[in-house]
Amino acid sequence: AFSLILPENEKPVMLDDTCYFLGSDSLSEAIFVWAILNSRQVQQLLKAIRFLDAKRPYTKDILMRISIDKIAKDISYDEITNQIKLLEEEMLVDATEDRWNVFVEKIDKITSEEEYPLLFEMSKNKRLSQNACVL
């Protein structure tokens, strides 16, 4: 499962070099990416392509096979809200359907500009935000 990491005392949390993380421009974006990565579709994909007996079963190459943009187009807001219900209630106010639609449009625009949109390139050419990250 992927984790949603929020700032502590309004400062970003430092992670060690064994973590892959995605910065976000807003809490709602971080929540949506977290929900997508923990969705049934992504978890089934990861289960099929991981190597549990490897030192690191989830490598960058495996994670880069996840197409957040394609999943976002195929997953409904209702499915996202079912996943989001696992979070604390105060975070749910940031995950509105309007913000979901803006998020889907944004990643669609980003991926249409890239020949091969990758999971780790979603915040390409942008500073990492202090809002939240998914790891």
Sequence and secondary structure as in RCSB ss.txt:
>XXXX:A:sequence
AFSLILPENEKPVMLDDTCYFLGSDSLSEAIFVWAILNSRQVQQLLKAIRFLDAKRPYTKDILMRISIDKIAKDI
SYDEITNQIKLLEEEMLVDATEDRWNVFVEKIDKITSEEEYPLLFEMSKNKRLSQNACVL
>XXXX:A:secstr
   EE  BTTB     TT   EE SSHHHHHHHHHHHTSHHHHHHHHHH  TTSSSSS HHHHTT  HHHHHHHS
 HHHHHHHHTTS HHHHTT  HHHHHHHHHHHHHHHHHSSS  GGGTTTTS   SS EE 
